[in-house]
């Protein structure tokens, strides 16, 4: 897992993500997140990297 930020414009991506959820109910938001995760995982395409990301996400405080 990369310890440094590799997204050149993380704020713009975050804003785009928030906009995508506008007007969705909780169920629709969850489905959007699930579809986005699967699409991004397909783009990553590396099982080890995906495993590390899942583990890192579980360790982050809620």
LINPEDA-V647903 format. One record per helix or strand of 3 or more residues. SS is the DSSP state (H for helix, E for strand). FROM is the first residue (numbers start at 1). TO is the last residue. If there is no record, write none. Layout:
SS|FROM|TO ; SS|FROM|TO
This chain:
H|10|21 ; H|26|44 ; H|47|59
